[in-house]
């Protein structure tokens, strides 16, 4: 059984002594510092020009990864505070002995939620698939014999969650520990606490993807052990149980993308307003104030009211499911997302089905995803070749020019895995617009 006093660890990479909440500055906790460090980071700022659903959209109505992340953070803070109140009521020693407050739970979830997409490459989830496809089916296959099985799996299943952990924690170019966030926030960030291999065929939500590259596995184990995350198997390679607050980060994301992506589809005219109102009313019919609703004469006002009510309803439902299942969450046996245990699962499913049909499979989205594949493939080909030639001592003049564009010193020596991951990290940090611009430069069309 995991213990809250360990799960709320204030430790940071490089700390020489244990941090205690009761000794903290009461006006600004380390968890609030985590939030500030994320929001001021270059990686977070790059999300302003990264795809949420619609790549390179020209309309201000559509969410980017940045606006989505901010909204997820707001929802996450509410979830964290409400769960925190319930946890402190049930375990009063956390406050009386250790000094933890309701706001600490909210701050941890808010910071982790703010960072939840920080590792996503350009062009949304199709960007992840484009990187994986390059190494599985494209010219990146040439590295297969130079990598271990796990290293190669990291590449062919390139995962934004693992890349996010890398960005938040990586010691590189003389900077220790990335953003140096608390271990509690790093734990809440880690939705999939496992390596790319071995793959797990079970239905546990934590097995759905992976969350740590081989380059960061040792440090992740240190974080997980400090937090007291339980293992779901005896083998060293088995995945860990999730940090309980990771369920809240996931719920905040699920709430926002299911409702807000739907709203984007309405604003773009891809989903009829009448259909949207019907779907949202079905979700909130138990809590809607019908008199207030009918007082609203404009469709956009009705939509805003229903969206707000839907988010509030799902927050309350996620908190309820968490509190009711706290024991199984703490022992690692809780295997679903919170909303999958929700009484509104069917209504959420209807909204997501409509979004898939009308938004995610829209011709404009598909066309731009195709373009994203071509752009990222060209970039990966150019930069992996430049890195490869550099470390083999035979760089061309063009390779040297490309490497100068990275604007960071290269280590004197590097394994194939290290420099290929450096290449993927560089490409994944590009915004959609910068990736397009760099592609034009490489193609000689600028």
Secondary structure in CASP SS format (residue, H / E / C, confidence):
PFRMAT SS
TARGET T0000
AUTHOR 0000-0000-0000
METHOD secondary structure of the structure
MODEL  1
X C 1.00
X C 1.00
X C 1.00
X H 1.00
X H 1.00
X H 1.00
X H 1.00
X C 1.00
X C 1.00
X C 1.00
X C 1.00
X C 1.00
X C 1.00
X C 1.00
X C 1.00
X C 1.00
X C 1.00
X C 1.00
X C 1.00
X C 1.00
X H 1.00
X H 1.00
X H 1.00
X C 1.00
X C 1.00
X C 1.00
X C 1.00
X C 1.00
X C 1.00
X H 1.00
X H 1.00
X H 1.00
X H 1.00
X H 1.00
X H 1.00
X H 1.00
X H 1.00
X H 1.00
X H 1.00
X C 1.00
X C 1.00
X H 1.00
X H 1.00
X H 1.00
X H 1.00
X H 1.00
X H 1.00
X H 1.00
X H 1.00
X C 1.00
X E 1.00
X C 1.00
X C 1.00
X C 1.00
X C 1.00
X C 1.00
X C 1.00
X C 1.00
X C 1.00
X C 1.00
X C 1.00
X C 1.00
X C 1.00
X E 1.00
X H 1.00
X H 1.00
X H 1.00
X H 1.00
X H 1.00
X H 1.00
X H 1.00
X H 1.00
X H 1.00
X H 1.00
X H 1.00
X H 1.00
X H 1.00
X H 1.00
X H 1.00
X H 1.00
X H 1.00
X H 1.00
X H 1.00
X H 1.00
X H 1.00
X H 1.00
X H 1.00
X H 1.00
X H 1.00
X H 1.00
X C 1.00
X C 1.00
X H 1.00
X H 1.00
X H 1.00
X H 1.00
X C 1.00
X C 1.00
X C 1.00
X C 1.00
X C 1.00
X H 1.00
X H 1.00
X H 1.00
X H 1.00
X H 1.00
X H 1.00
X H 1.00
X H 1.00
X H 1.00
X H 1.00
X H 1.00
X H 1.00
X H 1.00
X C 1.00
X C 1.00
X C 1.00
X C 1.00
X C 1.00
X C 1.00
X C 1.00
X C 1.00
X C 1.00
X H 1.00
X H 1.00
X H 1.00
X H 1.00
X H 1.00
X H 1.00
X H 1.00
X H 1.00
X H 1.00
X H 1.00
X H 1.00
X H 1.00
X H 1.00
X C 1.00
X C 1.00
X H 1.00
X H 1.00
X H 1.00
X H 1.00
X H 1.00
X H 1.00
X H 1.00
X H 1.00
X C 1.00
X C 1.00
X H 1.00
X H 1.00
X H 1.00
X H 1.00
X H 1.00
X H 1.00
X H 1.00
X H 1.00
X C 1.00
X C 1.00
X C 1.00
X H 1.00
X H 1.00
X H 1.00
X H 1.00
X H 1.00
X H 1.00
X H 1.00
X H 1.00
X H 1.00
X H 1.00
X C 1.00
X C 1.00
X E 1.00
X C 1.00
X C 1.00
X E 1.00
X C 1.00
X C 1.00
X C 1.00
X C 1.00
X C 1.00
X C 1.00
X C 1.00
X H 1.00
X H 1.00
X H 1.00
X H 1.00
X H 1.00
X H 1.00
X H 1.00
X C 1.00
X C 1.00
X C 1.00
X C 1.00
X C 1.00
X E 1.00
X C 1.00
X C 1.00
X C 1.00
X C 1.00
X C 1.00
X C 1.00
X C 1.00
X C 1.00
X C 1.00
X H 1.00
X H 1.00
X H 1.00
X C 1.00
X C 1.00
X C 1.00
X C 1.00
X E 1.00
X C 1.00
X H 1.00
X H 1.00
X H 1.00
X H 1.00
X H 1.00
X H 1.00
X H 1.00
X H 1.00
X H 1.00
X H 1.00
X H 1.00
X H 1.00
X H 1.00
X H 1.00
X C 1.00
X C 1.00
X C 1.00
X E 1.00
X C 1.00
X C 1.00
X C 1.00
X C 1.00
X C 1.00
X C 1.00
X C 1.00
X C 1.00
X E 1.00
X C 1.00
X C 1.00
X C 1.00
X H 1.00
X H 1.00
X H 1.00
X H 1.00
X H 1.00
X H 1.00
X H 1.00
X H 1.00
X H 1.00
X H 1.00
X H 1.00
X H 1.00
X H 1.00
X H 1.00
X H 1.00
X H 1.00
X H 1.00
X H 1.00
X H 1.00
X H 1.00
X H 1.00
X H 1.00
X H 1.00
X H 1.00
X C 1.00
X C 1.00
X C 1.00
X C 1.00
X C 1.00
X H 1.00
X H 1.00
X H 1.00
X H 1.00
X H 1.00
X H 1.00
X H 1.00
X H 1.00
X H 1.00
X H 1.00
X H 1.00
X H 1.00
X C 1.00
X C 1.00
X C 1.00
X C 1.00
X C 1.00
X H 1.00
X H 1.00
X H 1.00
X H 1.00
X H 1.00
X H 1.00
X C 1.00
X C 1.00
X C 1.00
X H 1.00
X H 1.00
X H 1.00
X H 1.00
X H 1.00
X H 1.00
X H 1.00
X H 1.00
X H 1.00
X H 1.00
X H 1.00
X H 1.00
X H 1.00
X H 1.00
X H 1.00
X H 1.00
X H 1.00
X H 1.00
X H 1.00
X H 1.00
X H 1.00
X H 1.00
X H 1.00
X H 1.00
X H 1.00
X H 1.00
X C 1.00
X H 1.00
X H 1.00
X H 1.00
X H 1.00
X H 1.00
X C 1.00
X C 1.00
X C 1.00
X C 1.00
X C 1.00
X C 1.00
X C 1.00
X C 1.00
X H 1.00
X H 1.00
X H 1.00
X C 1.00
X C 1.00
X C 1.00
X H 1.00
X H 1.00
X H 1.00
X H 1.00
X H 1.00
X H 1.00
X H 1.00
X H 1.00
X H 1.00
X H 1.00
X H 1.00
X H 1.00
X H 1.00
X H 1.00
X H 1.00
X H 1.00
X C 1.00
X C 1.00
X H 1.00
X H 1.00
X H 1.00
X H 1.00
X H 1.00
X H 1.00
X H 1.00
X H 1.00
X H 1.00
X H 1.00
X H 1.00
X H 1.00
X H 1.00
X H 1.00
X H 1.00
X H 1.00
X H 1.00
X H 1.00
X H 1.00
X H 1.00
X H 1.00
X H 1.00
X H 1.00
X H 1.00
X H 1.00
X H 1.00
X H 1.00
X H 1.00
X H 1.00
X C 1.00
X C 1.00
X C 1.00
X C 1.00
X C 1.00
X H 1.00
X H 1.00
X H 1.00
X H 1.00
X H 1.00
X H 1.00
X H 1.00
X H 1.00
X C 1.00
X C 1.00
X C 1.00
X C 1.00
X C 1.00
X C 1.00
X C 1.00
X C 1.00
X C 1.00
X C 1.00
X C 1.00
X H 1.00
X H 1.00
X H 1.00
X H 1.00
X H 1.00
X H 1.00
X H 1.00
X H 1.00
X H 1.00
X H 1.00
X H 1.00
X H 1.00
X H 1.00
X H 1.00
X C 1.00
X C 1.00
X H 1.00
X H 1.00
X H 1.00
X H 1.00
X H 1.00
X H 1.00
X H 1.00
X H 1.00
X H 1.00
X H 1.00
X H 1.00
X H 1.00
X C 1.00
X C 1.00
X C 1.00
END
